[in-house]
Amino acid sequence: MSPARIAITPGEPAGIGPDVCLQICQQAWPCELIFIADPDLLQRRAEKLGLSIDIQLADLSQASHEHIPGKMLVSALPRSALPSTRYRPRTKKHYQRGWYRLFGAYRVFC
């Protein structure tokens, strides 16, 4: 039986999530880790942190295998899969009026 395949999203691109994901990839794991993120962003962050990591696009049609330290499998989302930026607050008055409370995850798409 092949090991479990786990999908991980790093969250806010400007936050600590991408850094944590890069650190996770430096260790061996008994499952396959697939990161759903922008590979270019992860590569830039790895260079900034001084980490040597091999970022590859994940082939989900293949059987899963255990994670190899120093290797990162990424499933990149096309831009068309992201919600339109029209749902984000545009001005300071939107924040002041509590507009963001209607769409709690607005920062992901700003």
Helices and strands as residue ranges (DSSP letters): E 5-8, H 17-24, E 32-35, H 39-49, E 54-57, E 71-74, G 79-81, G 85-87, H 92-96, G 99-101, G 106-109
